[in-house]
Amino acid sequence: MDTDPIMKLSVNPSKHINSNLNKAISKSRPMSSDLFALASKIFPGGVNSPARAMKHLPYPFYVKSAEGPYLITEDGERLIDYCMGFGPLILGHGHPIIRRAVEEALNRGWLYGVPTRAEIEEAQKIMSHIKSIEMIRFVSTGTEATMNAVRLARGFTGRKLIIKFEGNFHGSHDYVLVKAGSGAATWGTPTSAGIPEEVARLTIVLPYNDIDALGRVMREKGNEVAAIIMEPVAANYGLIPPREGFIQEARRLTQEYGALLILDEVVTGFRVGLEGAQGMFNIVPDLTTLGKVIGGGFPIGAFGGSREIMQLISPLGPVYNAGTFNAHPISMVAGLATINELEKGEAYAIANEASRRISESLVDIGSRLGIGVTVNRVASMFQFYFTDKPVETTNDVARSNEKMYLKVHAEALKRGVYLAPSQFEVNFTSATHTKEIVDETIRILEEAIKASKT
């Protein structure tokens, strides 16, 4: 791993950018166009998750296969992928070690409804690195992980209120879908219809990175708060690293008022390092939620914490959780194989170096072209914004030039680079983003930014 995994870079612009969004993409993907026409009759909006719609394009592209750093589309394009399944694929697409582990497991069967050795082995592996977890429960998604963590915090404390932060996305359940980030922010619907006001009133939403606001609310309501849930690195409203002392103050306040601290590491867990963001920032939470990387690209979620708290989960205690696909055997072997590979260190070194080089190059390109560019980076995650100001809050993200980002996205896509489809998402690198791949990416990004400027 590099020695400086967190980086914020910016340059000042010397001229104004025309923010009108050009026509993003020509009708050059006939197969994808036909598939989307069919999908639009079957799925709401033509997709099964909002971020996949790519609202700035006439239609999304459809993937036929993937390998290493590449997506192969139904129209025969080969795209360098910086979405990487929205984060899980830190080893790249189709990694042979993961493939071998999955194929061996499939030969034995793939769903049993009873325990397997693999779930014990992956749990032990996770707990060997994330020391705050003494017991763990596997579920199927990050949404389930955070939903159960909040339920458990309420069950443990006997309190109802939770605190979350603007732009932090903790899944799509009613407890936390209030001023959420990610797809909700992209589509301008930060609070979902269908969530009763009575439920929403149990969630206090504060500005991310605002220590003073957090302290003020805890002084007023701290004795009623069951938990503070937070992304240690906000990675669903673009990428916003925490200000110095922010997470530490949340930890101190929860301890002072008898609330729990839930660190949502669905994105950062095993992505920023083997110990996650809590290792990076030296924080010991009460509960941790995990997902993405720990499934090796297969559906996964998990929540864990101290033995005292976790023993309240059924069948030991009164806080209920169950699921047919909890600790799915294929997800377990894929996740275990992924972590085993990450322990060697090389994957982190390559992915982090790729992220660093692209981030620094974006700033350099902006400087040479007279365009304001700010880049936030944490390990193998990065996002760039067309602004000359630092990006430390959700308001900073909103004030950047989103239309310019979408133009660059479309221009890069035409040239063979697939970036995160919104500035409210995050770009991810992997162990397959080698020097040669990064060199090509930097060349294409410069072309895309030049084309978007005119």
Steps between C-alpha positions, in 0.01 A plus 500: 500500500612857448585709801252779424170335412289811565544791263314820412625689196377812325604766250353841418331557164606784273196506279130422512364166383186483292276286722238412236500126461575397142319204354668232703522212260414415142271216408801275447396204716212335313495184712489697825234727353280202409553335838409817685185542294397150606607552861298822524185295449596259776685692773419840656723744314643207307737400781513313829696765689482877435873564455504263203266723299773760430252784468732716288519239222228402251522148638745296710746262341454128562784272607558161346812399695788635705864418563767669709448878471269470197128486429398355163169642380229337292612736221856370510664791681781437747481750785751561778279473807529739796167409653605143578150392599478812722795384704508125574741395225830613650676208329341580163247311291519122477801453724623141448537424872143612569375311197673181615358527853148556364520218247617256767214607726245469218614145437397419858165684482395860556224533762435280801302693759733367771845617618821445303868503589559796264291742708710423808823544307400834348372629834828407667693669221301822532529504878875442484535839331212707637555469873181684601298202373475222757188344350352542153180422307507462123207627295452548126537875440644816650145626546419201720822553693424859595131428563588229749776705660256784568240255631761343725614839632142585591453161661819534702446857620121500529500834314335603172693789344790458263730762350624482142673750274396671179626315196590185691324209332426202721274303270139529395308416817269741679728562800764682296357605163479861614718753317700209367777510244587288198214435258255692717709816467565444132129488426407786731289284733697491825192391693298217354124503469341221699693563822258605776574835664487324836797288397696789351459700820704237684804586285691821566698612194808719547754649259794267439828633642324750730638430848318795658158389375559149628601623843203733523247228415659250735481749786130545425397145409793275593315311771236398243741396226548128438779539247696722271541325164760640263720423205854556629573623149193635325499302176145543373489875438813493300798444724532715812775411749429581866643818646761447766333409829150449359474123546689520830248750635211277396665216692551718808143631500342156464700377796408806706126463439471121495423471128664261255729594212425309179771531236356416161797343324303337221713699255824549695526160668800314348504764224722756678697229679466176693389685814256722313455869568484434874857379480599797287352747752565294813134486605328214683125508423230308685362353176642469150314431177679337208423399143638530147865381519429226755280324242755501221239629257211286626206626711606558859449705813606462860473674834707433807626641825566417862384170638280680756302676228492225240363242746167686475458365146267203453509214580694610811307820561185696417628702200385305197692429182460216252552441129499214253815633336687608814861376474438370149766234431616657172536847649694351791761323288535797264544740789749278679707460183496878450625578849769230473626672186484846658714380789792467259505880462570525128138566404481799733830637371389487134148633560617785724776602259251507212266721700784732598631542146157570350415748776822694457466494122147643514628795698788546258265486200271756660792731571629484143155553351403779739216299654424483870534138612485367855575134565422312820672168546518232768715196414350341186194729492489840333260756362560827320293815490508798269549772757789705632384455860569215743225238519438418867120506530195404297444869426847514346408209274175667399682823411742327262429479128304177466420564133870516420556169680225335296645637176839358590339170594331475161812605307717253692247224440513562124877459519498182709506605868200438725502735798250499785178619329442794734708736711293367791665162453864395545766368263682184606827352383604137527803273495457475122539875438866469409735777387411439136126516571545820701713658226223436248239631744686826560534558125128440447397718793700792363333458161159478668553813708625694197195390299265593785652844534408605147 
